[in-house]
Amino acid sequence: VAKDLGLQLTALGKRGVRLLDKGRTQYFALHGQTGHLVTAERIDREQLCRLVEKCVLRCEVIVEGEV
């Protein structure tokens, strides 16, 4: 995420970068040392998308200030 946004790792914390998942469970997180998007919770496809062939989880990356 840091690389895609053109930010240094230290700027992630300073800019207030946050992830927003739809729903109650936060499935994704930003790894503080690498800036990578990682899974924060176990993702159970059968529970989330049992009747759907293509399972998609969406999240938004919010960055305060200009990018």
BAMAR-226362 format. One record per atom (N, C-alpha, C, CB): atom name; x, y, z. Coordinates in steps of 0.001 Angstrom, whole numbers, plus 500000, padded with zeros to 6 digits. Glycine has a CB too. Layout:
<rolum site="CA" east="X" north="Y" up="Z"/>
...
END
This chain:
<rolum site="N" east="500831" north="498822" up="500000"/>
<rolum site="CA" east="500000" north="500000" up="500000"/>
<rolum site="C" east="500879" north="501246" up="500000"/>
<rolum site="CB" east="499053" north="499995" up="501207"/>
<rolum site="N" east="501914" north="501249" up="500825"/>
<rolum site="CA" east="502813" north="502409" up="500881"/>
<rolum site="C" east="503430" north="502654" up="499502"/>
<rolum site="CB" east="503930" north="502193" up="501945"/>
<rolum site="N" east="503876" north="501608" up="498853"/>
<rolum site="CA" east="504494" north="501739" up="497525"/>
<rolum site="C" east="503472" north="502226" up="496506"/>
<rolum site="CB" east="505099" north="500390" up="497067"/>
<rolum site="N" east="502276" north="501665" up="496518"/>
<rolum site="CA" east="501237" north="502074" up="495573"/>
<rolum site="C" east="500837" north="503532" up="495746"/>
<rolum site="CB" east="500017" north="501193" up="495730"/>
<rolum site="N" east="500861" north="504025" up="496979"/>
<rolum site="CA" east="500504" north="505413" up="497258"/>
<rolum site="C" east="501693" north="506365" up="497109"/>
<rolum site="CB" east="499934" north="505525" up="498658"/>
<rolum site="N" east="502893" north="505809" up="496920"/>
<rolum site="CA" east="504084" north="506635" up="496796"/>
<rolum site="C" east="504498" north="507267" up="498110"/>
<rolum site="CB" east="503858" north="507705" up="495776"/>
<rolum site="N" east="504258" north="506566" up="499227"/>
<rolum site="CA" east="504586" north="507084" up="500557"/>
<rolum site="C" east="505709" north="506271" up="501186"/>
<rolum site="CB" east="503345" north="507068" up="501468"/>
<rolum site="N" east="506508" north="506930" up="502010"/>
<rolum site="CA" east="507487" north="506225" up="502818"/>
<rolum site="C" east="506745" north="505541" up="503962"/>
<rolum site="CB" east="508592" north="507195" up="503353"/>
<rolum site="N" east="507327" north="504502" up="504521"/>
<rolum site="CA" east="506676" north="503767" up="505619"/>
<rolum site="C" east="506366" north="504677" up="506801"/>
<rolum site="CB" east="507562" north="502608" up="506081"/>
<rolum site="N" east="507251" north="505600" up="507114"/>
<rolum site="CA" east="507016" north="506489" up="508245"/>
<rolum site="C" east="505813" north="507403" up="507999"/>
<rolum site="CB" east="508262" north="507326" up="508523"/>
<rolum site="N" east="505504" north="507672" up="506738"/>
<rolum site="CA" east="504387" north="508561" up="506402"/>
<rolum site="C" east="503035" north="507889" up="506628"/>
<rolum site="CB" east="504498" north="509017" up="504952"/>
<rolum site="N" east="502988" north="506556" up="506646"/>
<rolum site="CA" east="501710" north="505867" up="506863"/>
<rolum site="C" east="501099" north="506262" up="508198"/>
<rolum site="CB" east="501900" north="504345" up="506804"/>
<rolum site="N" east="501893" north="506265" up="509241"/>
<rolum site="CA" east="501394" north="506643" up="510564"/>
<rolum site="C" east="501108" north="508135" up="510673"/>
<rolum site="CB" east="502391" north="506240" up="511629"/>
<rolum site="N" east="501954" north="508934" up="510076"/>
<rolum site="CA" east="501790" north="510386" up="510147"/>
<rolum site="C" east="500556" north="510863" up="509399"/>
<rolum site="CB" east="503018" north="511076" up="509593"/>
<rolum site="N" east="500217" north="510196" up="508321"/>
<rolum site="CA" east="499084" north="510603" up="507500"/>
<rolum site="C" east="497757" north="510017" up="507980"/>
<rolum site="CB" east="499325" north="510198" up="506072"/>
<rolum site="N" east="497795" north="509179" up="508986"/>
<rolum site="CA" east="496554" north="508597" up="509496"/>
<rolum site="C" east="495912" north="507638" up="508514"/>
<rolum site="CB" east="495578" north="509686" up="509841"/>
<rolum site="N" east="496708" north="506763" up="507904"/>
<rolum site="CA" east="496180" north="505777" up="506959"/>
<rolum site="C" east="495357" north="504753" up="507718"/>
<rolum site="CB" east="497325" north="505084" up="506169"/>
<rolum site="N" east="494124" north="504532" up="507247"/>
<rolum site="CA" east="493225" north="503569" up="507893"/>
<rolum site="C" east="492593" north="502680" up="506839"/>
<rolum site="CB" east="492129" north="504294" up="508718"/>
<rolum site="N" east="492196" north="501490" up="507256"/>
<rolum site="CA" east="491447" north="500582" up="506397"/>
<rolum site="C" east="490031" north="500468" up="506918"/>
<rolum site="CB" east="492120" north="499191" up="506327"/>
<rolum site="N" east="489068" north="500501" up="506014"/>
<rolum site="CA" east="487673" north="500330" up="506385"/>
<rolum site="C" east="487125" north="499118" up="505658"/>
<rolum site="CB" east="486844" north="501598" up="506058"/>
<rolum site="N" east="486670" north="498128" up="506413"/>
<rolum site="CA" east="486008" north="496957" up="505854"/>
<rolum site="C" east="484511" north="497123" up="506064"/>
<rolum site="CB" east="486531" north="495635" up="506509"/>
<rolum site="N" east="483744" north="496625" up="505120"/>
<rolum site="CA" east="482295" north="496612" up="505329"/>
<rolum site="C" east="481983" north="495454" up="506261"/>
<rolum site="CB" east="481507" north="496483" up="503969"/>
<rolum site="N" east="481102" north="495668" up="507192"/>
<rolum site="CA" east="480753" north="494619" up="508141"/>
<rolum site="C" east="481445" north="494824" up="509473"/>
<rolum site="CB" east="481108" north="493260" up="507577"/>
<rolum site="N" east="481236" north="493886" up="510348"/>
<rolum site="CA" east="481750" north="494001" up="511723"/>
<rolum site="C" east="483185" north="493528" up="511868"/>
<rolum site="CB" east="480877" north="493216" up="512662"/>
<rolum site="N" east="483593" north="492578" up="511052"/>
<rolum site="CA" east="484922" north="491991" up="511198"/>
<rolum site="C" east="485937" north="492728" up="510340"/>
<rolum site="CB" east="484898" north="490508" up="510825"/>
<rolum site="N" east="487061" north="493076" up="510934"/>
<rolum site="CA" east="488156" north="493724" up="510210"/>
<rolum site="C" east="489049" north="492612" up="509669"/>
<rolum site="CB" east="488967" north="494723" up="511138"/>
<rolum site="N" east="488912" north="492304" up="508372"/>
<rolum site="CA" east="489662" north="491203" up="507777"/>
<rolum site="C" east="491063" north="491592" up="507328"/>
<rolum site="CB" east="488907" north="490657" up="506612"/>
<rolum site="N" east="491306" north="492883" up="507126"/>
<rolum site="CA" east="492585" north="493324" up="506592"/>
<rolum site="C" east="493240" north="494343" up="507524"/>
<rolum site="CB" east="492400" north="493921" up="505196"/>
<rolum site="N" east="494566" north="494427" up="507421"/>
<rolum site="CA" east="495337" north="495386" up="508218"/>
<rolum site="C" east="496559" north="495805" up="507409"/>
<rolum site="CB" east="495762" north="494774" up="509605"/>
<rolum site="N" east="497172" north="496893" up="507813"/>
<rolum site="CA" east="498439" north="497310" up="507224"/>
<rolum site="C" east="499569" north="496854" up="508133"/>
<rolum site="CB" east="498483" north="498852" up="507009"/>
<rolum site="N" east="500535" north="496168" up="507568"/>
<rolum site="CA" east="501700" north="495731" up="508328"/>
<rolum site="C" east="502566" north="496965" up="508562"/>
<rolum site="CB" east="502500" north="494590" up="507576"/>
<rolum site="N" east="502815" north="497301" up="509823"/>
<rolum site="CA" east="503510" north="498528" up="510181"/>
<rolum site="C" east="504940" north="498632" up="509691"/>
<rolum site="CB" east="503503" north="498672" up="511630"/>
<rolum site="N" east="505634" north="497513" up="509567"/>
<rolum site="CA" east="507049" north="497565" up="509182"/>
<rolum site="C" east="507267" north="497481" up="507680"/>
<rolum site="CB" east="507800" north="496450" up="509852"/>
<rolum site="N" east="506281" north="496917" up="506937"/>
<rolum site="CA" east="506467" north="496761" up="505495"/>
<rolum site="C" east="505508" north="497612" up="504667"/>
<rolum site="CB" east="506301" north="495317" up="505118"/>
<rolum site="N" east="504383" north="498026" up="505249"/>
<rolum site="CA" east="503375" north="498763" up="504496"/>
<rolum site="C" east="502517" north="497871" up="503627"/>
<rolum site="CB" east="504031" north="499796" up="503646"/>
<rolum site="N" east="502628" north="496557" up="503796"/>
<rolum site="CA" east="501848" north="495610" up="503014"/>
<rolum site="C" east="500436" north="495448" up="503582"/>
<rolum site="CB" east="502555" north="494259" up="502968"/>
<rolum site="N" east="499502" north="495157" up="502708"/>
<rolum site="CA" east="498144" north="494815" up="503110"/>
<rolum site="C" east="498146" north="493333" up="503472"/>
<rolum site="CB" east="497097" north="495134" up="501970"/>
<rolum site="N" east="497732" north="493006" up="504690"/>
<rolum site="CA" east="497752" north="491624" up="505164"/>
<rolum site="C" east="496382" north="491250" up="505731"/>
<rolum site="CB" east="498858" north="491427" up="506235"/>
<rolum site="N" east="496145" north="489956" up="505872"/>
<rolum site="CA" east="494902" north="489513" up="506500"/>
<rolum site="C" east="495044" north="489628" up="508008"/>
<rolum site="CB" east="494550" north="488055" up="506089"/>
<rolum site="N" east="494011" north="490145" up="508640"/>
<rolum site="CA" east="494028" north="490338" up="510089"/>
<rolum site="C" east="493212" north="489270" up="510799"/>
<rolum site="CB" east="493498" north="491722" up="510447"/>
<rolum site="N" east="492333" north="488620" up="510074"/>
<rolum site="CA" east="491465" north="487583" up="510622"/>
<rolum site="C" east="491411" north="486415" up="509648"/>
<rolum site="CB" east="490040" north="488136" up="510901"/>
<rolum site="N" east="491057" north="485268" up="510163"/>
<rolum site="CA" east="490851" north="484097" up="509312"/>
<rolum site="C" east="489636" north="484365" up="508434"/>
<rolum site="CB" east="490660" north="482791" up="510165"/>
<rolum site="N" east="489766" north="484101" up="507123"/>
<rolum site="CA" east="488676" north="484329" up="506180"/>
<rolum site="C" east="488078" north="482975" up="505816"/>
<rolum site="CB" east="489172" north="485093" up="504902"/>
<rolum site="N" east="486829" north="482770" up="506189"/>
<rolum site="CA" east="486122" north="481524" up="505935"/>
<rolum site="C" east="485171" north="481731" up="504756"/>
<rolum site="CB" east="485348" north="481048" up="507205"/>
<rolum site="N" east="485592" north="481265" up="503580"/>
<rolum site="CA" east="484809" north="481469" up="502368"/>
<rolum site="C" east="483415" north="480866" up="502464"/>
<rolum site="CB" east="485532" north="480882" up="501187"/>
<rolum site="N" east="483293" north="479680" up="503028"/>
<rolum site="CA" east="481987" north="479027" up="503138"/>
<rolum site="C" east="481019" north="479841" up="503996"/>
<rolum site="CB" east="482148" north="477624" up="503725"/>
<rolum site="N" east="481522" north="480480" up="505012"/>
<rolum site="CA" east="480669" north="481278" up="505881"/>
<rolum site="C" east="480280" north="482601" up="505211"/>
<rolum site="CB" east="481375" north="481546" up="507215"/>
<rolum site="N" east="481211" north="483222" up="504513"/>
<rolum site="CA" east="480963" north="484529" up="503911"/>
<rolum site="C" east="480188" north="484466" up="502600"/>
<rolum site="CB" east="482262" north="485224" up="503679"/>
<rolum site="N" east="480493" north="483484" up="501775"/>
<rolum site="CA" east="479954" north="483462" up="500407"/>
<rolum site="C" east="479455" north="482074" up="500014"/>
<rolum site="CB" east="481019" north="483926" up="499412"/>
<rolum site="N" east="478765" north="481426" up="500878"/>
<rolum site="CA" east="478417" north="480019" up="500621"/>
<rolum site="C" east="477591" north="479798" up="499366"/>
<rolum site="CB" east="477669" north="479471" up="501786"/>
<rolum site="N" east="476769" north="480734" up="498961"/>
<rolum site="CA" east="475911" north="480535" up="497792"/>
<rolum site="C" east="476387" north="481307" up="496564"/>
<rolum site="CB" east="474498" north="480942" up="498123"/>
<rolum site="N" east="477550" north="481929" up="496651"/>
<rolum site="CA" east="478061" north="482749" up="495557"/>
<rolum site="C" east="479323" north="482108" up="495000"/>
<rolum site="CB" east="478343" north="484201" up="496032"/>
<rolum site="N" east="479402" north="482002" up="493657"/>
<rolum site="CA" east="480566" north="481374" up="493036"/>
<rolum site="C" east="481819" north="482241" up="493193"/>
<rolum site="CB" east="480294" north="481107" up="491552"/>
<rolum site="N" east="481676" north="483542" up="492968"/>
<rolum site="CA" east="482810" north="484458" up="493071"/>
<rolum site="C" east="482700" north="485241" up="494378"/>
<rolum site="CB" east="482863" north="485425" up="491846"/>
<rolum site="N" east="483658" north="485038" up="495268"/>
<rolum site="CA" east="483635" north="485670" up="496584"/>
<rolum site="C" east="484585" north="486871" up="496585"/>
<rolum site="CB" east="484029" north="484651" up="497696"/>
<rolum site="N" east="484041" north="488053" up="496901"/>
<rolum site="CA" east="484835" north="489275" up="496888"/>
<rolum site="C" east="484688" north="489986" up="498227"/>
<rolum site="CB" east="484406" north="490203" up="495723"/>
<rolum site="N" east="485812" north="490330" up="498847"/>
<rolum site="CA" east="485824" north="491144" up="500061"/>
<rolum site="C" east="486389" north="492504" up="499689"/>
<rolum site="CB" east="486663" north="490468" up="501210"/>
<rolum site="N" east="485688" north="493538" up="500043"/>
<rolum site="CA" east="486130" north="494897" up="499712"/>
<rolum site="C" east="486549" north="495629" up="500978"/>
<rolum site="CB" east="485011" north="495681" up="498982"/>
<rolum site="N" east="487557" north="496472" up="500805"/>
<rolum site="CA" east="487947" north="497376" up="501886"/>
<rolum site="C" east="488416" north="498676" up="501251"/>
<rolum site="CB" east="489069" north="496746" up="502793"/>
<rolum site="N" east="488364" north="499738" up="502018"/>
<rolum site="CA" east="488800" north="501041" up="501545"/>
<rolum site="C" east="490027" north="501479" up="502324"/>
<rolum site="CB" east="487673" north="502081" up="501675"/>
<rolum site="N" east="490948" north="502130" up="501634"/>
<rolum site="CA" east="492113" north="502708" up="502280"/>
<rolum site="C" east="491875" north="504210" up="502356"/>
<rolum site="CB" east="493442" north="502366" up="501506"/>
<rolum site="N" east="491862" north="504741" up="503563"/>
<rolum site="CA" east="491642" north="506161" up="503782"/>
<rolum site="C" east="492980" north="506799" up="504170"/>
<rolum site="CB" east="490554" north="506402" up="504887"/>
<rolum site="N" east="493363" north="507853" up="503433"/>
<rolum site="CA" east="494601" north="508563" up="503704"/>
<rolum site="C" east="494256" north="510025" up="503943"/>
<rolum site="CB" east="495624" north="508402" up="502531"/>
<rolum site="N" east="494615" north="510528" up="505106"/>
<rolum site="CA" east="494358" north="511930" up="505421"/>
<rolum site="C" east="495408" north="512807" up="504744"/>
<rolum site="CB" east="494358" north="512160" up="506954"/>
<rolum site="N" east="494994" north="513950" up="504257"/>
<rolum site="CA" east="495903" north="514863" up="503569"/>
<rolum site="C" east="495990" north="514526" up="502093"/>
<rolum site="CB" east="497292" north="514817" up="504201"/>
<rolum site="N" east="496783" north="515279" up="501369"/>
<rolum site="CA" east="496933" north="515081" up="499924"/>
<rolum site="C" east="497928" north="513982" up="499625"/>
<rolum site="CB" east="497372" north="516374" up="499247"/>
<rolum site="N" east="497634" north="513244" up="498537"/>
<rolum site="CA" east="498521" north="512182" up="498072"/>
<rolum site="C" east="498932" north="512497" up="496647"/>
<rolum site="CB" east="497836" north="510783" up="498162"/>
END
